Amino acid sequence: MLVVDLRAVDFLGAQGIVVLNNACQHAQACHIAFRLIAGKAVQRMLQALGMVKNFEFCDNIDYT
C-alpha cells in the first residue's frame, strides 16, 4: 500500500493534481493500494474538480 500524506499541503496546483492522478493510476496498474491523507485544502480542490471520487482517503499513516 502506498499512502501519500498531504496534511501539510496548503495549495495543490494543476501539476500536483496530475502527479497524484498519475501515481494513483500507476499504483492501480501494479495492484498496489493508493491512499491519500489530505487536509481540507487538498480535499476542497479535488472536490471542485470532480476528482475526489478518483481517490481513497485515510486518516493516518497507520492505515491497515
PyMOL Python script that loads the backbone (N, CA, C, O; Angstrom):
from pymol import cmd

cmd.read_pdbstr("""\
ATOM      1  N   MET A   1       0.835  -1.174   0.000  1.00  0.00           N
ATOM      2  CA  MET A   1       0.000   0.000   0.000  1.00  0.00           C
ATOM      3  C   MET A   1       0.881   1.239   0.000  1.00  0.00           C
ATOM      4  O   MET A   1       1.898   1.292   0.691  1.00  0.00           O
ATOM      5  N   LEU A   2       0.485   2.218  -0.771  1.00  0.00           N
ATOM      6  CA  LEU A   2       1.176   3.498  -0.828  1.00  0.00           C
ATOM      7  C   LEU A   2       0.261   4.553  -0.234  1.00  0.00           C
ATOM      8  O   LEU A   2      -0.850   4.766  -0.720  1.00  0.00           O
ATOM      9  N   VAL A   3       0.731   5.215   0.822  1.00  0.00           N
ATOM     10  CA  VAL A   3      -0.038   6.275   1.468  1.00  0.00           C
ATOM     11  C   VAL A   3       0.721   7.580   1.277  1.00  0.00           C
ATOM     12  O   VAL A   3       1.888   7.693   1.655  1.00  0.00           O
ATOM     13  N   VAL A   4       0.047   8.566   0.686  1.00  0.00           N
ATOM     14  CA  VAL A   4       0.648   9.877   0.449  1.00  0.00           C
ATOM     15  C   VAL A   4       0.057  10.846   1.465  1.00  0.00           C
ATOM     16  O   VAL A   4      -1.150  11.090   1.473  1.00  0.00           O
ATOM     17  N   ASP A   5       0.913  11.394   2.320  1.00  0.00           N
ATOM     18  CA  ASP A   5       0.480  12.300   3.378  1.00  0.00           C
ATOM     19  C   ASP A   5       0.579  13.738   2.888  1.00  0.00           C
ATOM     20  O   ASP A   5       1.673  14.272   2.703  1.00  0.00           O
ATOM     21  N   LEU A   6      -0.573  14.351   2.682  1.00  0.00           N
ATOM     22  CA  LEU A   6      -0.637  15.726   2.170  1.00  0.00           C
ATOM     23  C   LEU A   6      -1.171  16.699   3.219  1.00  0.00           C
ATOM     24  O   LEU A   6      -1.624  17.790   2.872  1.00  0.00           O
ATOM     25  N   ARG A   7      -1.125  16.323   4.480  1.00  0.00           N
ATOM     26  CA  ARG A   7      -1.693  17.187   5.532  1.00  0.00           C
ATOM     27  C   ARG A   7      -1.035  18.544   5.606  1.00  0.00           C
ATOM     28  O   ARG A   7      -1.689  19.513   5.990  1.00  0.00           O
ATOM     29  N   ALA A   8       0.231  18.652   5.254  1.00  0.00           N
ATOM     30  CA  ALA A   8       0.934  19.933   5.341  1.00  0.00           C
ATOM     31  C   ALA A   8       0.759  20.784   4.085  1.00  0.00           C
ATOM     32  O   ALA A   8       1.266  21.904   4.028  1.00  0.00           O
ATOM     33  N   VAL A   9       0.049  20.271   3.082  1.00  0.00           N
ATOM     34  CA  VAL A   9      -0.120  20.983   1.812  1.00  0.00           C
ATOM     35  C   VAL A   9      -1.264  21.981   1.934  1.00  0.00           C
ATOM     36  O   VAL A   9      -2.392  21.613   2.265  1.00  0.00           O
ATOM     37  N   ASP A  10      -0.957  23.258   1.662  1.00  0.00           N
ATOM     38  CA  ASP A  10      -1.966  24.324   1.705  1.00  0.00           C
ATOM     39  C   ASP A  10      -2.558  24.615   0.336  1.00  0.00           C
ATOM     40  O   ASP A  10      -3.669  25.134   0.236  1.00  0.00           O
ATOM     41  N   PHE A  11      -1.824  24.285  -0.717  1.00  0.00           N
ATOM     42  CA  PHE A  11      -2.268  24.563  -2.078  1.00  0.00           C
ATOM     43  C   PHE A  11      -1.824  23.424  -2.983  1.00  0.00           C
ATOM     44  O   PHE A  11      -0.684  22.966  -2.911  1.00  0.00           O
ATOM     45  N   LEU A  12      -2.731  22.977  -3.828  1.00  0.00           N
ATOM     46  CA  LEU A  12      -2.414  21.924  -4.786  1.00  0.00           C
ATOM     47  C   LEU A  12      -2.745  22.455  -6.176  1.00  0.00           C
ATOM     48  O   LEU A  12      -3.912  22.624  -6.528  1.00  0.00           O
ATOM     49  N   GLY A  13      -1.703  22.714  -6.958  1.00  0.00           N
ATOM     50  CA  GLY A  13      -1.884  23.235  -8.301  1.00  0.00           C
ATOM     51  C   GLY A  13      -2.107  22.134  -9.323  1.00  0.00           C
ATOM     52  O   GLY A  13      -2.165  20.952  -8.986  1.00  0.00           O
ATOM     53  N   ALA A  14      -2.228  22.542 -10.565  1.00  0.00           N
ATOM     54  CA  ALA A  14      -2.525  21.612 -11.654  1.00  0.00           C
ATOM     55  C   ALA A  14      -1.471  20.518 -11.772  1.00  0.00           C
ATOM     56  O   ALA A  14      -1.814  19.349 -11.948  1.00  0.00           O
ATOM     57  N   GLN A  15      -0.202  20.878 -11.678  1.00  0.00           N
ATOM     58  CA  GLN A  15       0.855  19.874 -11.798  1.00  0.00           C
ATOM     59  C   GLN A  15       0.805  18.868 -10.665  1.00  0.00           C
ATOM     60  O   GLN A  15       1.043  17.680 -10.885  1.00  0.00           O
ATOM     61  N   GLY A  16       0.501  19.316  -9.467  1.00  0.00           N
ATOM     62  CA  GLY A  16       0.382  18.415  -8.335  1.00  0.00           C
ATOM     63  C   GLY A  16      -0.756  17.432  -8.508  1.00  0.00           C
ATOM     64  O   GLY A  16      -0.633  16.258  -8.160  1.00  0.00           O
ATOM     65  N   ILE A  17      -1.854  17.911  -9.044  1.00  0.00           N
ATOM     66  CA  ILE A  17      -3.005  17.045  -9.295  1.00  0.00           C
ATOM     67  C   ILE A  17      -2.661  16.005 -10.353  1.00  0.00           C
ATOM     68  O   ILE A  17      -3.033  14.839 -10.220  1.00  0.00           O
ATOM     69  N   VAL A  18      -1.957  16.415 -11.399  1.00  0.00           N
ATOM     70  CA  VAL A  18      -1.536  15.475 -12.445  1.00  0.00           C
ATOM     71  C   VAL A  18      -0.625  14.405 -11.853  1.00  0.00           C
ATOM     72  O   VAL A  18      -0.775  13.222 -12.158  1.00  0.00           O
ATOM     73  N   VAL A  19       0.315  14.814 -11.010  1.00  0.00           N
ATOM     74  CA  VAL A  19       1.236  13.857 -10.390  1.00  0.00           C
ATOM     75  C   VAL A  19       0.471  12.862  -9.519  1.00  0.00           C
ATOM     76  O   VAL A  19       0.724  11.659  -9.589  1.00  0.00           O
ATOM     77  N   LEU A  20      -0.461  13.351  -8.699  1.00  0.00           N
ATOM     78  CA  LEU A  20      -1.256  12.453  -7.855  1.00  0.00           C
ATOM     79  C   LEU A  20      -2.080  11.483  -8.692  1.00  0.00           C
ATOM     80  O   LEU A  20      -2.141  10.290  -8.396  1.00  0.00           O
ATOM     81  N   ASN A  21      -2.706  12.000  -9.726  1.00  0.00           N
ATOM     82  CA  ASN A  21      -3.530  11.154 -10.585  1.00  0.00           C
ATOM     83  C   ASN A  21      -2.679  10.087 -11.278  1.00  0.00           C
ATOM     84  O   ASN A  21      -3.075   8.922 -11.335  1.00  0.00           O
ATOM     85  N   ASN A  22      -1.526  10.474 -11.800  1.00  0.00           N
ATOM     86  CA  ASN A  22      -0.634   9.514 -12.459  1.00  0.00           C
ATOM     87  C   ASN A  22      -0.122   8.462 -11.482  1.00  0.00           C
ATOM     88  O   ASN A  22      -0.056   7.279 -11.818  1.00  0.00           O
ATOM     89  N   ALA A  23       0.238   8.889 -10.279  1.00  0.00           N
ATOM     90  CA  ALA A  23       0.722   7.947  -9.269  1.00  0.00           C
ATOM     91  C   ALA A  23      -0.375   6.957  -8.887  1.00  0.00           C
ATOM     92  O   ALA A  23      -0.109   5.767  -8.718  1.00  0.00           O
ATOM     93  N   CYS A  24      -1.594   7.443  -8.754  1.00  0.00           N
ATOM     94  CA  CYS A  24      -2.720   6.572  -8.420  1.00  0.00           C
ATOM     95  C   CYS A  24      -2.968   5.557  -9.532  1.00  0.00           C
ATOM     96  O   CYS A  24      -3.166   4.373  -9.257  1.00  0.00           O
ATOM     97  N   GLN A  25      -2.959   6.004 -10.765  1.00  0.00           N
ATOM     98  CA  GLN A  25      -3.178   5.099 -11.897  1.00  0.00           C
ATOM     99  C   GLN A  25      -2.059   4.068 -11.996  1.00  0.00           C
ATOM    100  O   GLN A  25      -2.321   2.896 -12.268  1.00  0.00           O
ATOM    101  N   HIS A  26      -0.831   4.487 -11.781  1.00  0.00           N
ATOM    102  CA  HIS A  26       0.303   3.563 -11.845  1.00  0.00           C
ATOM    103  C   HIS A  26       0.204   2.524 -10.724  1.00  0.00           C
ATOM    104  O   HIS A  26       0.440   1.337 -10.951  1.00  0.00           O
ATOM    105  N   ALA A  27      -0.144   2.975  -9.520  1.00  0.00           N
ATOM    106  CA  ALA A  27      -0.301   2.045  -8.400  1.00  0.00           C
ATOM    107  C   ALA A  27      -1.394   1.022  -8.698  1.00  0.00           C
ATOM    108  O   ALA A  27      -1.221  -0.170  -8.444  1.00  0.00           O
ATOM    109  N   GLN A  28      -2.513   1.489  -9.235  1.00  0.00           N
ATOM    110  CA  GLN A  28      -3.612   0.577  -9.574  1.00  0.00           C
ATOM    111  C   GLN A  28      -3.172  -0.435 -10.625  1.00  0.00           C
ATOM    112  O   GLN A  28      -3.518  -1.612 -10.532  1.00  0.00           O
ATOM    113  N   ALA A  29      -2.420   0.006 -11.613  1.00  0.00           N
ATOM    114  CA  ALA A  29      -1.939  -0.901 -12.659  1.00  0.00           C
ATOM    115  C   ALA A  29      -1.012  -1.971 -12.083  1.00  0.00           C
ATOM    116  O   ALA A  29      -0.930  -3.080 -12.610  1.00  0.00           O
ATOM    117  N   CYS A  30      -0.316  -1.629 -11.000  1.00  0.00           N
ATOM    118  CA  CYS A  30       0.595  -2.569 -10.344  1.00  0.00           C
ATOM    119  C   CYS A  30      -0.078  -3.295  -9.179  1.00  0.00           C
ATOM    120  O   CYS A  30       0.586  -4.002  -8.420  1.00  0.00           O
ATOM    121  N   HIS A  31      -1.383  -3.124  -9.038  1.00  0.00           N
ATOM    122  CA  HIS A  31      -2.169  -3.755  -7.969  1.00  0.00           C
ATOM    123  C   HIS A  31      -1.683  -3.354  -6.587  1.00  0.00           C
ATOM    124  O   HIS A  31      -1.603  -4.179  -5.677  1.00  0.00           O
ATOM    125  N   ILE A  32      -1.360  -2.078  -6.445  1.00  0.00           N
ATOM    126  CA  ILE A  32      -0.940  -1.511  -5.165  1.00  0.00           C
ATOM    127  C   ILE A  32      -2.016  -0.525  -4.723  1.00  0.00           C
ATOM    128  O   ILE A  32      -2.403   0.365  -5.481  1.00  0.00           O
ATOM    129  N   ALA A  33      -2.493  -0.687  -3.498  1.00  0.00           N
ATOM    130  CA  ALA A  33      -3.486   0.246  -2.961  1.00  0.00           C
ATOM    131  C   ALA A  33      -2.852   1.621  -2.804  1.00  0.00           C
ATOM    132  O   ALA A  33      -1.706   1.738  -2.372  1.00  0.00           O
ATOM    133  N   PHE A  34      -3.600   2.659  -3.157  1.00  0.00           N
ATOM    134  CA  PHE A  34      -3.115   4.041  -3.113  1.00  0.00           C
ATOM    135  C   PHE A  34      -4.086   4.845  -2.261  1.00  0.00           C
ATOM    136  O   PHE A  34      -5.275   4.910  -2.575  1.00  0.00           O
ATOM    137  N   ARG A  35      -3.598   5.457  -1.190  1.00  0.00           N
ATOM    138  CA  ARG A  35      -4.445   6.244  -0.293  1.00  0.00           C
ATOM    139  C   ARG A  35      -3.841   7.625  -0.089  1.00  0.00           C
ATOM    140  O   ARG A  35      -2.625   7.804  -0.144  1.00  0.00           O
ATOM    141  N   LEU A  36      -4.705   8.586   0.146  1.00  0.00           N
ATOM    142  CA  LEU A  36      -4.281   9.945   0.471  1.00  0.00           C
ATOM    143  C   LEU A  36      -4.680  10.275   1.895  1.00  0.00           C
ATOM    144  O   LEU A  36      -5.763   9.911   2.352  1.00  0.00           O
ATOM    145  N   ILE A  37      -3.798  10.965   2.586  1.00  0.00           N
ATOM    146  CA  ILE A  37      -4.139  11.646   3.829  1.00  0.00           C
ATOM    147  C   ILE A  37      -4.120  13.121   3.439  1.00  0.00           C
ATOM    148  O   ILE A  37      -3.062  13.681   3.152  1.00  0.00           O
ATOM    149  N   ALA A  38      -5.277  13.735   3.430  1.00  0.00           N
ATOM    150  CA  ALA A  38      -5.366  15.086   2.880  1.00  0.00           C
ATOM    151  C   ALA A  38      -6.108  16.019   3.818  1.00  0.00           C
ATOM    152  O   ALA A  38      -7.104  15.647   4.440  1.00  0.00           O
ATOM    153  N   GLY A  39      -5.604  17.231   3.903  1.00  0.00           N
ATOM    154  CA  GLY A  39      -6.289  18.268   4.656  1.00  0.00           C
ATOM    155  C   GLY A  39      -7.417  18.861   3.836  1.00  0.00           C
ATOM    156  O   GLY A  39      -7.677  18.437   2.710  1.00  0.00           O
ATOM    157  N   LYS A  40      -8.073  19.834   4.407  1.00  0.00           N
ATOM    158  CA  LYS A  40      -9.236  20.439   3.761  1.00  0.00           C
ATOM    159  C   LYS A  40      -8.901  21.121   2.443  1.00  0.00           C
ATOM    160  O   LYS A  40      -9.697  21.066   1.506  1.00  0.00           O
ATOM    161  N   ALA A  41      -7.741  21.762   2.351  1.00  0.00           N
ATOM    162  CA  ALA A  41      -7.379  22.471   1.116  1.00  0.00           C
ATOM    163  C   ALA A  41      -7.282  21.516  -0.067  1.00  0.00           C
ATOM    164  O   ALA A  41      -7.791  21.805  -1.149  1.00  0.00           O
ATOM    165  N   VAL A  42      -6.634  20.390   0.141  1.00  0.00           N
ATOM    166  CA  VAL A  42      -6.474  19.400  -0.928  1.00  0.00           C
ATOM    167  C   VAL A  42      -7.820  18.770  -1.259  1.00  0.00           C
ATOM    168  O   VAL A  42      -8.165  18.636  -2.433  1.00  0.00           O
ATOM    169  N   GLN A  43      -8.575  18.385  -0.254  1.00  0.00           N
ATOM    170  CA  GLN A  43      -9.880  17.780  -0.493  1.00  0.00           C
ATOM    171  C   GLN A  43     -10.814  18.752  -1.217  1.00  0.00           C
ATOM    172  O   GLN A  43     -11.569  18.348  -2.100  1.00  0.00           O
ATOM    173  N   ARG A  44     -10.763  20.019  -0.846  1.00  0.00           N
ATOM    174  CA  ARG A  44     -11.600  21.039  -1.486  1.00  0.00           C
ATOM    175  C   ARG A  44     -11.249  21.179  -2.971  1.00  0.00           C
ATOM    176  O   ARG A  44     -12.142  21.286  -3.812  1.00  0.00           O
ATOM    177  N   MET A  45      -9.971  21.178  -3.286  1.00  0.00           N
ATOM    178  CA  MET A  45      -9.542  21.302  -4.677  1.00  0.00           C
ATOM    179  C   MET A  45      -9.979  20.085  -5.486  1.00  0.00           C
ATOM    180  O   MET A  45     -10.503  20.232  -6.590  1.00  0.00           O
ATOM    181  N   LEU A  46      -9.772  18.903  -4.954  1.00  0.00           N
ATOM    182  CA  LEU A  46     -10.182  17.683  -5.658  1.00  0.00           C
ATOM    183  C   LEU A  46     -11.703  17.642  -5.831  1.00  0.00           C
ATOM    184  O   LEU A  46     -12.203  17.209  -6.869  1.00  0.00           O
ATOM    185  N   GLN A  47     -12.430  18.093  -4.815  1.00  0.00           N
ATOM    186  CA  GLN A  47     -13.893  18.140  -4.902  1.00  0.00           C
ATOM    187  C   GLN A  47     -14.332  19.131  -5.983  1.00  0.00           C
ATOM    188  O   GLN A  47     -15.224  18.826  -6.776  1.00  0.00           O
ATOM    189  N   ALA A  48     -13.721  20.297  -6.019  1.00  0.00           N
ATOM    190  CA  ALA A  48     -14.082  21.321  -7.003  1.00  0.00           C
ATOM    191  C   ALA A  48     -13.839  20.840  -8.431  1.00  0.00           C
ATOM    192  O   ALA A  48     -14.560  21.223  -9.352  1.00  0.00           O
ATOM    193  N   LEU A  49     -12.831  20.007  -8.607  1.00  0.00           N
ATOM    194  CA  LEU A  49     -12.502  19.496  -9.937  1.00  0.00           C
ATOM    195  C   LEU A  49     -13.247  18.201 -10.267  1.00  0.00           C
ATOM    196  O   LEU A  49     -13.093  17.655 -11.360  1.00  0.00           O
ATOM    197  N   GLY A  50     -14.046  17.714  -9.330  1.00  0.00           N
ATOM    198  CA  GLY A  50     -14.773  16.469  -9.549  1.00  0.00           C
ATOM    199  C   GLY A  50     -13.871  15.252  -9.525  1.00  0.00           C
ATOM    200  O   GLY A  50     -14.212  14.215 -10.095  1.00  0.00           O
ATOM    201  N   MET A  51     -12.720  15.364  -8.871  1.00  0.00           N
ATOM    202  CA  MET A  51     -11.752  14.271  -8.846  1.00  0.00           C
ATOM    203  C   MET A  51     -11.689  13.548  -7.511  1.00  0.00           C
ATOM    204  O   MET A  51     -10.970  12.556  -7.384  1.00  0.00           O
ATOM    205  N   VAL A  52     -12.419  14.019  -6.521  1.00  0.00           N
ATOM    206  CA  VAL A  52     -12.343  13.409  -5.202  1.00  0.00           C
ATOM    207  C   VAL A  52     -12.745  11.932  -5.254  1.00  0.00           C
ATOM    208  O   VAL A  52     -12.248  11.126  -4.467  1.00  0.00           O
ATOM    209  N   LYS A  53     -13.623  11.584  -6.158  1.00  0.00           N
ATOM    210  CA  LYS A  53     -14.076  10.193  -6.277  1.00  0.00           C
ATOM    211  C   LYS A  53     -12.996   9.285  -6.854  1.00  0.00           C
ATOM    212  O   LYS A  53     -13.119   8.063  -6.775  1.00  0.00           O
ATOM    213  N   ASN A  54     -11.945   9.852  -7.430  1.00  0.00           N
ATOM    214  CA  ASN A  54     -10.860   9.070  -8.016  1.00  0.00           C
ATOM    215  C   ASN A  54      -9.874   8.548  -6.973  1.00  0.00           C
ATOM    216  O   ASN A  54      -9.019   7.719  -7.284  1.00  0.00           O
ATOM    217  N   PHE A  55      -9.992   9.032  -5.737  1.00  0.00           N
ATOM    218  CA  PHE A  55      -9.014   8.709  -4.708  1.00  0.00           C
ATOM    219  C   PHE A  55      -9.690   8.100  -3.491  1.00  0.00           C
ATOM    220  O   PHE A  55     -10.861   8.357  -3.211  1.00  0.00           O
ATOM    221  N   GLU A  56      -8.924   7.287  -2.777  1.00  0.00           N
ATOM    222  CA  GLU A  56      -9.355   6.767  -1.490  1.00  0.00           C
ATOM    223  C   GLU A  56      -8.566   7.522  -0.423  1.00  0.00           C
ATOM    224  O   GLU A  56      -7.388   7.830  -0.607  1.00  0.00           O
ATOM    225  N   PHE A  57      -9.220   7.811   0.674  1.00  0.00           N
ATOM    226  CA  PHE A  57      -8.616   8.608   1.738  1.00  0.00           C
ATOM    227  C   PHE A  57      -8.526   7.788   3.029  1.00  0.00           C
ATOM    228  O   PHE A  57      -9.328   6.886   3.270  1.00  0.00           O
ATOM    229  N   CYS A  58      -7.549   8.119   3.833  1.00  0.00           N
ATOM    230  CA  CYS A  58      -7.447   7.553   5.175  1.00  0.00           C
ATOM    231  C   CYS A  58      -7.040   8.684   6.112  1.00  0.00           C
ATOM    232  O   CYS A  58      -6.623   9.752   5.665  1.00  0.00           O
ATOM    233  N   ASP A  59      -7.163   8.439   7.416  1.00  0.00           N
ATOM    234  CA  ASP A  59      -6.936   9.483   8.411  1.00  0.00           C
ATOM    235  C   ASP A  59      -5.506   9.564   8.924  1.00  0.00           C
ATOM    236  O   ASP A  59      -5.073  10.611   9.407  1.00  0.00           O
ATOM    237  N   ASN A  60      -4.770   8.459   8.820  1.00  0.00           N
ATOM    238  CA  ASN A  60      -3.397   8.470   9.328  1.00  0.00           C
ATOM    239  C   ASN A  60      -2.541   7.465   8.582  1.00  0.00           C
ATOM    240  O   ASN A  60      -3.041   6.669   7.787  1.00  0.00           O
ATOM    241  N   ILE A  61      -1.284   7.511   8.843  1.00  0.00           N
ATOM    242  CA  ILE A  61      -0.306   6.690   8.132  1.00  0.00           C
ATOM    243  C   ILE A  61      -0.391   5.215   8.556  1.00  0.00           C
ATOM    244  O   ILE A  61       0.114   4.338   7.854  1.00  0.00           O
ATOM    245  N   ASP A  62      -1.020   4.947   9.687  1.00  0.00           N
ATOM    246  CA  ASP A  62      -1.131   3.586  10.198  1.00  0.00           C
ATOM    247  C   ASP A  62      -2.360   2.876   9.643  1.00  0.00           C
ATOM    248  O   ASP A  62      -2.982   2.080  10.346  1.00  0.00           O
ATOM    249  N   TYR A  63      -2.714   3.151   8.405  1.00  0.00           N
ATOM    250  CA  TYR A  63      -3.886   2.545   7.778  1.00  0.00           C
ATOM    251  C   TYR A  63      -3.592   1.070   7.514  1.00  0.00           C
ATOM    252  O   TYR A  63      -2.690   0.736   6.746  1.00  0.00           O
ATOM    253  N   THR A  64      -4.361   0.193   8.157  1.00  0.00           N
ATOM    254  CA  THR A  64      -4.163  -1.250   7.945  1.00  0.00           C
ATOM    255  C   THR A  64      -5.476  -1.940   7.752  1.00  0.00           C
ATOM    256  O   THR A  64      -5.512  -3.155   7.560  1.00  0.00           O
TER     257      THR A  64
END
""", "prot")
cmd.dss("prot")
cmd.show_as("cartoon", "prot")
cmd.util.cbc("prot")
cmd.orient("prot")
